[in-house]
Amino acid sequence: MTELVSATTLLKDALGTSPPLVYWNKAQIATACFNHYKMLGAFVEEGDVDGAVKWAINKVFEDLGDAAARGTEVHTAAEKYALGLLPDIDPAVEPYVEQYRRFLTDFEPQFLMAEAPVYNLTYRYAGTLDGIAVIDGKTVVVDIKTTKHGPNARDKRGKLKTRPPFPEVALQLTLYRRAELVGLLADRKEIQYRRYYVFDADAHTEPMPETEGGVCVVISPEDYLVVPVDTGERVWKACRHVIQVAKFQTETAKTVFGPAIAPTAKEAA
């Protein structure tokens, strides 16, 4: 058995949290404190700084959990459609799934695989790609991103809200496209908030199919976008640098310092 780091964990190790998500996290904490100022006031009256911080952070994790659940529901529906099945759809995500069905009707993609675990043993990473499909005459790796913001969503200052895709998806899709093997079922585990795939050499795998590029399908409750993504040599070169940076952050950085040096004792005159 071989443990291979998840591609998404690898990107997070190297790049950290993207600026839009950092801003979103801060905004969520500030909004929670504003909307629940009485609850926050109770912590202030008690002088419980740690309790206030824990409450605010947990509120953000609740909202992140809601977004993750939405994405999971949409991905599950997309996988079943790719397999020719009809999914059971939660009413909360029906608008997203309706937009995905529009994509299927408009583009008629031919899926070669969906939700497939892929492995690169040379660079020691793995992941689960959303799909490989023929879209607009090209065989591409596909990633699906969801957003609750429609095309005209604006913030309180009147500026259009940011929506996917973000540049990191080019790295993610390129890592998937450069995988060496594809399997049937993924054995995954979490170790200290980092995801790993367990590669079993005795399990059935096949060579990764040849693809011609990448596509990000962005789904909101109001629209969908099909965005070509550069997964060529220049991005693959960047991926290899990202792999080295991630290794520095998680391994090398722990060994770069030696013991502190004491001053040399001076002899008395």
URTAZI-V410707 format. One record per residue. RES is the residue in one small letter. SS is DSSP state (2 for helix, 1 for strand, 0 for the rest). OMEGA is omega in radians with two decimals (* if undefined). D_CENTER is the distance of its C-alpha to the mean C-alpha in Angstrom with 2 decimals. Layout:
BEGIN
res = {RES	RES}
ss = {SS	SS}
omega = {OMEGA	OMEGA}
d_center = {D_CENTER	D_CENTER}
END
This chain:
BEGIN
res = {m	t	e	l	v	s	a	t	t	l	l	k	d	a	l	g	t	s	p	p	l	v	y	w	n	k	a	q	i	a	t	a	c	f	n	h	y	k	m	l	g	a	f	v	e	e	g	d	v	d	g	a	v	k	w	a	i	n	k	v	f	e	d	l	g	d	a	a	a	r	g	t	e	v	h	t	a	a	e	k	y	a	l	g	l	l	p	d	i	d	p	a	v	e	p	y	v	e	q	y	r	r	f	l	t	d	f	e	p	q	f	l	m	a	e	a	p	v	y	n	l	t	y	r	y	a	g	t	l	d	g	i	a	v	i	d	g	k	t	v	v	v	d	i	k	t	t	k	h	g	p	n	a	r	d	k	r	g	k	l	k	t	r	p	p	f	p	e	v	a	l	q	l	t	l	y	r	r	a	e	l	v	g	l	l	a	d	r	k	e	i	q	y	r	r	y	y	v	f	d	a	d	a	h	t	e	p	m	p	e	t	e	g	g	v	c	v	v	i	s	p	e	d	y	l	v	v	p	v	d	t	g	e	r	v	w	k	a	c	r	h	v	i	q	v	a	k	f	q	t	e	t	a	k	t	v	f	g	p	a	i	a	p	t	a	k	e	a	a}
ss = {0	1	1	1	1	1	2	2	2	2	2	2	2	2	2	0	0	0	2	2	2	2	2	2	2	2	2	2	2	2	2	2	2	2	2	0	2	2	2	2	2	2	2	2	2	2	0	0	2	2	2	2	2	2	2	2	2	2	2	2	2	2	2	2	2	2	2	2	2	2	2	2	2	2	2	2	2	2	2	2	2	2	0	0	0	0	0	0	0	0	2	2	2	2	2	2	2	2	2	2	2	2	2	2	2	2	2	0	0	1	1	1	1	1	1	1	1	1	1	1	0	0	0	0	1	1	1	1	1	1	1	1	1	1	1	0	0	1	1	1	1	1	1	1	1	1	0	0	0	0	0	0	0	1	0	0	0	0	0	1	0	0	0	0	0	0	0	2	2	2	2	2	2	2	2	2	2	0	0	0	1	1	1	0	0	0	0	1	1	1	1	0	0	1	1	1	1	1	1	0	0	0	0	0	1	1	1	0	0	0	0	0	1	1	1	1	1	1	1	0	0	0	0	1	1	1	1	1	1	0	0	0	2	2	2	2	2	2	2	2	2	2	2	2	2	2	2	2	2	2	0	2	2	2	2	0	0	0	0	0	0	0	0	0	0	0	0	0	0}
omega = {-3.14	3.08	3.12	-3.10	3.09	3.12	-3.12	3.06	3.12	3.14	3.13	3.10	-3.04	-2.99	-3.06	3.14	-3.09	-3.13	3.12	-3.14	3.06	3.12	-3.13	3.12	3.14	-3.14	3.14	3.11	-3.14	-3.14	3.12	3.13	3.14	-3.07	-3.08	-3.05	3.12	3.09	3.11	3.12	3.12	3.07	-3.13	-3.14	3.14	-3.07	-3.05	-3.14	-3.11	3.13	3.13	-3.14	-3.13	3.14	-3.11	3.14	3.13	3.10	3.12	3.13	3.07	-3.13	3.06	3.10	3.10	3.14	3.13	3.12	3.10	3.13	3.13	3.13	-3.12	3.12	3.12	3.11	-3.13	3.13	-3.11	3.07	3.14	-3.14	3.14	-3.13	3.08	-3.09	2.91	-2.98	3.02	3.14	-3.11	-3.11	-3.14	3.12	3.11	-3.11	3.09	3.09	3.09	3.09	3.06	3.09	-3.14	-3.13	-3.05	-3.02	-3.11	-3.13	3.07	-3.08	3.07	3.05	3.14	3.13	-3.06	3.03	-3.14	-3.01	2.97	-3.08	-3.14	-3.11	2.96	3.01	3.13	3.13	3.07	-3.14	-3.11	3.10	2.89	-3.04	2.98	-3.13	-3.14	3.06	-3.13	3.07	-3.00	2.92	-3.01	3.00	-3.13	3.07	3.07	3.07	3.12	-3.09	3.03	-3.05	-3.09	-3.14	-3.11	3.08	-3.07	3.10	3.11	3.13	3.09	3.13	-3.14	3.12	3.02	0.09	3.03	-2.99	-3.09	-3.13	3.09	3.09	-3.12	-3.12	3.12	3.07	3.11	-3.10	-3.13	3.05	-3.10	-3.06	3.04	-3.10	-3.11	-3.11	-3.11	3.01	-3.05	3.05	3.13	3.07	3.13	3.07	3.09	-3.09	3.09	2.99	3.12	-3.12	3.12	-3.10	-3.13	3.13	-3.09	3.02	3.08	3.08	3.08	3.13	3.05	3.10	-3.06	-3.12	-3.13	3.12	3.02	3.09	-3.11	-3.08	2.99	3.09	-3.03	-3.08	2.99	3.08	3.01	-2.97	3.05	-3.10	3.10	3.08	-3.06	-3.01	-3.10	3.11	3.07	3.07	3.09	3.12	-3.13	3.04	3.11	3.12	3.14	3.10	3.10	3.11	3.09	-3.08	-3.01	-3.09	-3.02	-3.08	-3.12	-3.03	-3.05	-3.11	3.01	3.11	3.12	-3.10	3.10	3.11	3.12	3.14	-3.13	3.12	3.10	-3.13	*}
d_center = {24.95	22.42	19.29	16.50	13.50	10.06	8.70	5.32	8.06	10.27	8.57	8.46	11.98	13.22	12.04	11.67	10.32	10.64	14.10	13.43	11.45	14.24	16.80	15.45	15.64	19.12	20.19	19.33	21.38	24.17	24.26	24.45	27.25	29.05	28.92	29.99	32.34	34.95	32.75	31.74	35.47	36.28	34.22	36.03	39.40	38.72	37.52	34.41	31.88	29.69	29.73	28.82	25.83	24.60	25.17	23.30	20.20	20.28	20.56	17.25	15.59	17.43	16.04	12.39	13.40	14.94	11.99	9.92	13.21	13.64	10.52	11.70	15.16	14.53	12.76	15.73	18.17	16.90	17.30	20.76	21.84	20.96	23.16	25.89	25.65	25.91	23.33	24.36	22.67	22.34	24.29	21.67	19.28	22.21	21.94	18.41	19.69	22.80	20.99	19.23	22.76	24.01	21.67	23.02	26.54	26.39	24.80	25.79	23.08	24.26	21.56	22.26	19.60	16.79	14.11	15.53	14.79	15.38	16.83	18.01	20.84	22.06	19.09	18.10	14.49	13.15	10.42	10.67	10.91	11.54	14.90	17.57	20.06	23.05	22.55	25.40	27.05	24.32	22.33	18.68	15.25	13.47	10.00	10.29	8.98	11.15	12.98	16.12	17.81	20.27	21.53	24.22	22.58	24.00	23.97	27.25	28.27	28.08	25.25	22.74	19.43	16.42	14.27	11.51	11.20	10.57	11.70	8.70	8.12	11.55	10.77	8.09	10.73	13.50	12.56	12.56	15.71	17.36	17.04	20.57	20.66	19.33	20.23	20.87	19.40	16.78	18.03	15.27	15.97	14.85	16.96	17.01	13.44	12.29	11.40	13.91	15.17	18.95	20.56	24.03	26.26	28.57	26.11	26.23	24.05	24.70	24.11	21.05	22.51	23.29	21.27	22.16	18.96	15.70	15.17	12.56	13.98	13.47	15.07	16.86	19.91	22.14	21.02	18.77	18.09	17.95	16.92	17.80	15.54	17.34	16.58	20.05	21.72	21.07	17.27	17.78	20.08	17.54	15.14	18.12	18.70	15.15	15.88	19.14	17.89	15.50	18.63	20.70	18.63	18.54	21.88	24.22	24.01	25.62	28.67	29.44	32.05	35.44	37.88	39.41	42.62	45.80	48.49	51.35	54.37	57.24	60.79	63.36	65.83}
END
